[in-house]
Amino acid sequence: MIRKYSTTLHGHRTSFSLEPLFHDELKAIADERAVPVAALIREIDDARAVDDNLSSALRLHVLEWLKKKVRDAAIS
């Protein structure tokens, strides 16, 4: 099930839709990096292309983060 979430980016309210598991992983990434979830979302938003969808960018960020963790674990 997809849920709608809201946040403020650069002074304006916006919303994005994610499965709760993706949102939980975003929170875990933010915790691991010791940054607020809103700051992480802002960083991802700033890095995406103008035509890219924020929800998709968030999912891809989670996927890349998890893939990197698996690669790092395999190297260790």
N, C-alpha and C positions, 0 to 999 in steps of 0.2 A: 504494500500500500504506500502510496506517495503522499507526503504531507507538505503543506505550504509553510514556509518559515519567513520571517521578516527580519530585516536588519537595516542599519543606516550606513550608507556608503557616501563619503564626502558630503555629508550634510543633507542627503535626501534619502527617504525611506524607499526600500525596494524589497521585493520578495523573490523567493526561489523555491522550487519544488524538489524535494529529495525523499528517497526512502529513509526511514529512521536509522537504518544501519549505516548509511553513508553519513548522516548527520552525526551519529555517535562516533564514527571514525574521524570526522573533522574535529570534534571535541577532543578526542584522544591525541590527534596531531598537535592541536593547539596546546594541550597540557604538556606534551613531551617537549615542545619548543618554548614553553613558559610564556605564551602570548595569549591574549584574549581571543575567543573564537571570532569576534567581529574583526579584529586586526588580521587574522589569517584570511578571512573571506575578502577583506579589502585588498590584501596582497594578491590573492588569486584573481580578483576582479581587475586589478591594475595590470596584470600580466597577460590577460586574455585579449585576443583580437576583438575589435569593435563589433564584428558580425557574429562572434561566438556567443552562445547562450551561457549565462552564468551558472545555471544548474548543471549543464554538461561540463563546464570548466571545473566545477567543484568535484564532480564525480571523477573526472580524469585526474585531478590532483590527488585524490584519495588513492586511486588505482596506482599511479606512479609512485606515491609514497610507500605503499605496501609492496610493490614490486622491488623497490630499492631495498627495503628491509629484508626481503627474501634473498636478494643477491648478496647483501652484506653478510647475512647469516651463513650463506653457502661458502663465502670466502674465509670466514673465521674458523 
